[in-house]
């Protein structure tokens, strides 16, 4: 029945991407530049600093936020990753996550605040966020490669798109959950819109915003690994190489390093939110 009636959507999409690449390359290179500079700087910083300093910093942060157990676990995790010979890969992964999360916060929190204050804006944004969250991760990689070529920067851009929705949604939710009586009290005392936002709404919504940040970090970590398919480095690289060469041992040490790093980052970001309740 459908043999002779096929919508050539694939050809339309291909033509559309080709048109964008041919006519807007300069625009996409301009978008890429700040991400590239941020990533290069973070990658240089994390790889230049002595591993002992990185381990001590994470242990101190974990101790202050959560206590002795997480501090000890952080030390064991990073020493173990170093002993596996994946220290530089783990620092590159850390740089990619930090760059992705930085741009997600930079874009996502303002969008979430606007969404929390306006039903019309939220309704317009919802379909886009739904598409970003439900589109398979691998699908992001194709247009990103065509627009930005392969490499770490393209991996970070794909990660930003993939990890952005949680922080937008939860920032919006946090702003909407602020007690209306508190907002009205602030208005009654003569607070301006910015004072209401900075001194009432954001502090009260902070735990929910941090929950969004936690989800964004976890999604960024998962996408950074998938981005190894388009030439990104980091811990995704040994996993990808291991799968390609059927080297199960190499894939396993890459995978276990990712899991351990995810646990540390998850506990740290969770406890930042709890500390500020």
ZAMARGU-4260 file (C-alpha; in steps of 0.2 Angstrom, whole numbers, plus 5000, padded with zeros to 4 digits):
<rodrens>
0) 5000/5000/5000 | 5014/5012/5004 | 5026/5006/4991 | 5023/5021/4979 | 5018/5034/4992
5) 5033/5037/5003 | 5036/5055/5010 | 5054/5059/5006 | 5057/5067/5023 | 5075/5060/5024
10) 5079/5069/5008 | 5071/5085/5014 | 5081/5084/5030 | 5097/5081/5021 | 5094/5096/5009
15) 5090/5107/5024 | 5106/5102/5033 | 5116/5105/5017 | 5108/5122/5014 | 5112/5127/5032
20) 5130/5121/5031 | 5133/5130/5015 | 5125/5146/5020 | 5127/5148/5039 | 5145/5140/5042
25) 5151/5157/5049 | 5137/5158/5061 | 5140/5140/5068 | 5159/5144/5069 | 5155/5159/5079
30) 5144/5148/5091 | 5158/5135/5092 | 5172/5148/5097 | 5167/5151/5115 | 5164/5133/5118
35) 5180/5128/5110 | 5190/5141/5121 | 5181/5136/5137 | 5184/5117/5134 | 5203/5120/5129
40) 5206/5130/5144 | 5198/5118/5156 | 5206/5103/5147 | 5223/5111/5149 | 5220/5116/5167
45) 5214/5099/5173 | 5228/5090/5164 | 5242/5103/5169 | 5238/5102/5188 | 5247/5089/5198
50) 5235/5074/5201 | 5238/5074/5219 | 5231/5092/5220 | 5216/5087/5210 | 5213/5072/5222
55) 5215/5083/5237 | 5203/5096/5230 | 5190/5083/5227 | 5193/5075/5244 | 5191/5092/5253
60) 5175/5096/5243 | 5168/5080/5247 | 5172/5081/5265 | 5165/5099/5267 | 5149/5094/5257
65) 5145/5076/5263 | 5158/5070/5276 | 5172/5058/5278 | 5165/5043/5269 | 5163/5052/5252
70) 5180/5060/5255 | 5188/5043/5256 | 5178/5036/5242 | 5183/5051/5231 | 5202/5048/5235
75) 5200/5029/5231 | 5191/5033/5215 | 5203/5045/5208 | 5219/5035/5214 | 5211/5019/5206
80) 5207/5028/5189 | 5225/5034/5189 | 5232/5017/5193 | 5222/5010/5178 | 5232/5022/5167
85) 5217/5033/5163 | 5221/5049/5172 | 5222/5060/5157 | 5207/5053/5149 | 5197/5056/5165
90) 5203/5074/5166 | 5197/5077/5148 | 5180/5069/5153 | 5180/5081/5168 | 5184/5096/5157
95) 5170/5091/5144 | 5157/5089/5158 | 5162/5105/5166 | 5161/5115/5150 | 5144/5107/5145
100) 5137/5110/5162 | 5143/5128/5162 | 5134/5132/5146 | 5119/5122/5152 | 5118/5133/5167
105) 5121/5149/5157 | 5107/5145/5145 | 5096/5134/5156 | 5093/5144/5172 | 5087/5160/5163
110) 5076/5150/5152 | 5069/5141/5167 | 5066/5157/5176 | 5056/5164/5161 | 5047/5148/5160
115) 5042/5149/5178 | 5036/5166/5177 | 5026/5165/5160 | 5013/5151/5156 | 5014/5156/5137
120) 5033/5155/5137 | 5032/5138/5146 | 5020/5131/5133 | 5030/5137/5119 | 5046/5129/5126
125) 5039/5112/5131 | 5038/5104/5114 | 5056/5109/5111 | 5062/5102/5128 | 5051/5086/5125
130) 5060/5084/5108 | 5077/5086/5116 | 5074/5074/5129 | 5066/5060/5119 | 5077/5061/5103
135) 5089/5046/5104 | 5106/5052/5109 | 5115/5045/5093 | 5103/5056/5082 | 5111/5072/5089
140) 5128/5067/5083 | 5124/5067/5064 | 5119/5086/5062 | 5132/5091/5075 | 5146/5083/5065
145) 5139/5091/5049 | 5138/5108/5057 | 5154/5108/5068 | 5164/5094/5061 | 5171/5080/5073
150) 5181/5081/5089 | 5179/5086/5107 | 5170/5103/5104 | 5157/5094/5094 | 5155/5081/5108
155) 5152/5095/5120 | 5139/5104/5109 | 5129/5088/5107 | 5131/5086/5126 | 5124/5103/5129
160) 5109/5100/5119 | 5106/5083/5127 | 5108/5089/5145 | 5100/5106/5144 | 5081/5101/5147
165) 5082/5095/5166 | 5089/5111/5172 | 5077/5121/5162 | 5062/5111/5168 | 5067/5110/5187
170) 5072/5129/5188 | 5054/5133/5181 | 5046/5121/5193 | 5056/5128/5208 | 5051/5146/5203
175) 5033/5140/5202 | 5033/5131/5219 | 5038/5147/5228 | 5024/5151/5240 | 5013/5165/5232
180) 5011/5173/5249 | 5029/5176/5251 | 5030/5184/5234 | 5015/5195/5239 | 5024/5200/5255
185) 5039/5205/5246 | 5029/5215/5234 | 5020/5223/5249 | 5037/5228/5256 | 5041/5237/5240
190) 5053/5224/5232 | 5057/5227/5214 | 5056/5212/5202 | 5075/5209/5203 | 5075/5209/5222
195) 5060/5197/5222 | 5069/5186/5210 | 5086/5186/5218 | 5081/5187/5237 | 5065/5177/5237
200) 5062/5166/5222 | 5079/5159/5218 | 5084/5156/5236 | 5068/5146/5239 | 5069/5137/5223
205) 5088/5133/5225 | 5086/5115/5231 | 5075/5111/5215 | 5087/5121/5204 | 5101/5110/5211
210) 5091/5094/5208 | 5091/5100/5190 | 5109/5103/5190 | 5112/5086/5197 | 5102/5078/5182
215) 5111/5089/5170 | 5128/5083/5176 | 5122/5065/5175 | 5116/5067/5157 | 5131/5076/5152
220) 5142/5062/5159 | 5132/5049/5149 | 5132/5059/5133 | 5151/5063/5134 | 5154/5044/5132
225) 5142/5042/5117 | 5151/5057/5109 | 5167/5046/5108 | 5158/5040/5092 | 5162/5057/5084
230) 5180/5058/5089 | 5178/5065/5107 | 5192/5060/5119 | 5191/5056/5137 | 5184/5040/5145
235) 5173/5036/5131 | 5188/5033/5120 | 5194/5017/5128 | 5176/5010/5129 | 5174/5014/5110
240) 5191/5006/5106 | 5187/4991/5117 | 5171/4988/5108 | 5178/4990/5091 | 5192/4978/5094
245) 5183/4966/5105 | 5195/4971/5119 | 5183/4968/5134 | 5196/4972/5146 | 5199/4990/5139
250) 5181/4993/5138 | 5178/4987/5155 | 5191/4999/5163 | 5184/5013/5154 | 5167/5009/5159
255) 5171/5006/5178 | 5180/5023/5178 | 5165/5032/5171 | 5154/5023/5184 | 5165/5028/5199
260) 5167/5046/5192 | 5148/5047/5190 | 5145/5042/5208 | 5157/5055/5215 | 5149/5069/5204
265) 5132/5063/5208 | 5135/5063/5227 | 5144/5080/5227 | 5130/5089/5217 | 5116/5081/5227
270) 5124/5087/5243 | 5127/5105/5236 | 5108/5106/5235 | 5105/5099/5253 | 5118/5110/5261
275) 5108/5125/5254 | 5091/5120/5260
</rodrens>
